[in-house]
Amino acid sequence: MTVRHNAAAHRYEMDTDSGLAVAVYGEQGDRMIFTHTEVPRADEGKGFASRLVGAALADARKRGFKIVPACSFVVAYVRRHPEYDDR
């Protein structure tokens, strides 16, 4: 499954078997603030959110942004992947 950046909607997206998974963000200067992550209920627990958020954070970093986790899933992800911890 491919993660795509939908800049107009300020989110990263990934099609799953059951619908659309999204990681929503806002930009503030050189910071990308991730505010919400959602996967279709039927796809919960299958690792799609981790794949989506991992790709989103990698792209944000590649584009020169500092990561600000503001949703519980991204907070937990950054704890497990401290390379994205920009505190």
N, C-alpha and C positions, 0 to 999 in steps of 0.2 A: 504494500500500500504506500502510496506516495503522499508526502506532506507538501502542501503548496501554501505560499504566502499570499493572502488576499489583503493587499495594502489598503485598498479602498474601504474595506470593512474592519480594518485593524485587528486581523486575526489570522491564525494559521489554521488550515483545514486539512482533513483527511477523510476520504470516503471509507466507510466500513461496510460490512455485510448488511448492517441494519440501518444505515443512515450516515449522518455527517458528524464527525468529531471536531471540536473546535478548541483553540486556545486563544483567548481574547486578550488584547494588550492595549496600552496607551503609551504614548511617547512623551517624555518630558526632557528636553535637551538631549543629553547623551545617554539617557536612561530609558529602558523599555520595561514598563510595569505590567506584569502579567496578572490580570484580575479575575479570570474565570477559565476553567477547563471543564469541558463536558463531552461525554461520549454517549451514544444511544444506550439506553438501559439494557437492552439485550446483549450489548458488547462489553458491559462492565466486567472487570476481572480478567480480561483477555490480553492485557498489556498494551492496548491501543493508546491509552492516555500517556503512558511512559514513552512510547515511540513518538507520539505527536509532540510532547513537551521537549523531549530530547532534541528532536530536529529543530523545533522552534528556537530553543536556547542556543543551539549551535549556529543557526542562521543569524540570530540577533548579535551574537558575539562576533561573527564573521563580518557583520555590517558595522562593527565598532561601537555597539551599545553595551552599557552595563546592565546587568540583570537585576530587576527588583521583583521578587516574588511577593504577590499580594493575594494569592488564592491558596487555599490549604494544600491542594495537590502539588502546586509548583514549590511551595515551601518544603514539603516532604521530599520532593524530587531533588531539590538543591541540597538538602541535608545528606542525601545518599550520593550526590555528585558534587562535592565541594569545589570542583574546578569552576562552577558557575556562581559561587558565593562571592559577591562583590561588596560585601559590607566593609 
